[in-house]
Amino acid sequence: MLLKISEISKQHERKSFDCGVEELNQFLRQQARQKTSKHVSKTYVACWDNNPLENSNRVAAYYTLTGYAVSPPPAHKDYINYPHPLPAVKLARLAVDHSNQGLRLGEKLLIDAIRRTVLAAEQISAIGLFVDPMTPDIVPFYEQYGFIPADPTDDDRLEMWLPIGTCYEVVSHLI
Ligand SMILES: CC(C)(COP(=O)(O)OP(=O)(O)OC[C@H]1O[C@@H](n2cnc3c(N)ncnc32)[C@H](O)[C@@H]1OP(=O)(O)O)[C@@H](O)C(=O)NCCC(=O)NCCS
């Protein structure tokens, strides 16, 4: 079975998507495509190709990227003396349908998002990929790929980021 990741379009079947978090289900059903077509945010969906048991347009997982202006700047030696805001990419949403959780789709989509962050950095500049974990339970998921706290001195700020140098390292392992 082949996993196909593409920009969301009218062909994608979203109604049955259920990741267990209603806010993320509703966003996919009601906002993701319109926002993508208006270039407000970009949603990429993963569907199974060549699976006789599954509609090849049914969304198995998705993620959403937006541009982001980082302020205050992250605690990082490279950016201490720079005026903010600084340009970055935000992973605004990441969700895997219940029936597909635990099959490394979350990981595959995260790596795809990191790859697109590198492309954005090369074309228009970005200091890294930022994410707001929905709950503290999700923090270890991001930590395992090298994400670090945006502000280690503030326990209330759950926001994390993957500095662009680490994004490049992740992508170089794919080549
Ligand atoms: C969190 C989520 C995206 C993970 O996707 P997934 O496809 O189930 O995860 P994967 O199979 O790619 O897991 C990759 C690794 O992350 C780990 N992992 C998965 N979910 C995790 C979690 N919630 N916390 C910590 N680690 C997690 C897995 O154990 C695996 O680690 P391993 O290499 O040691 O086996 C998915 O479970 C989901 O959509 N949850 C509901 C929505 C949500 O919470 N989204 C995140 C918003 S910030």
The ligand as a Gaussian input file, in Angstrom:
#p B3LYP/6-31G(d) Opt

LIG

0 1
 C       -0.454000      12.419000      18.023000
 C       -0.677000      11.766000      16.661000
 C       -0.556000      12.808000      15.548000
 C        0.443000      10.693000      16.475000
 O        0.282000      10.066000      15.214000
 P        0.438000       8.494000      15.030000
 O        0.417000       8.190000      13.578000
 O       -0.554000       7.789000      15.879000
 O        1.894000       8.266000      15.638000
 P        3.084000       7.432000      14.969000
 O        2.636000       6.034000      14.671000
 O        3.661000       8.185000      13.823000
 O        4.122000       7.400000      16.180000
 C        5.471000       7.700000      16.013000
 C        6.115000       7.650000      17.385000
 O        5.471000       8.611000      18.256000
 C        4.968000       7.980000      19.424000
 N        3.702000       8.631000      19.796000
 C        2.532000       8.574000      19.145000
 N        1.600000       9.324000      19.778000
 C        2.224000       9.845000      20.864000
 C        1.791000      10.694000      21.915000
 N        0.553000      11.143000      21.983000
 N        2.693000      11.026000      22.857000
 C        3.961000      10.565000      22.802000
 N        4.428000       9.761000      21.828000
 C        3.565000       9.404000      20.873000
 C        4.784000       6.520000      19.012000
 O        4.804000       5.665000      20.113000
 C        5.961000       6.311000      18.094000
 O        7.141000       6.171000      18.872000
 P        8.132000       4.885000      18.754000
 O        9.042000       5.209000      17.607000
 O        8.854000       4.867000      20.052000
 O        7.276000       3.709000      18.475000
 C       -2.044000      11.024000      16.576000
 O       -2.134000      10.072000      17.583000
 C       -3.251000      11.958000      16.646000
 O       -3.735000      12.425000      15.617000
 N       -3.789000      12.227000      17.867000
 C       -4.989000      13.037000      18.021000
 C       -4.787000      14.479000      17.573000
 C       -3.599000      15.162000      18.253000
 O       -3.432000      15.071000      19.465000
 N       -2.792000      15.871000      17.444000
 C       -1.607000      16.595000      17.916000
 C       -1.960000      18.021000      18.060000
 S       -0.623000      19.003000      18.694000

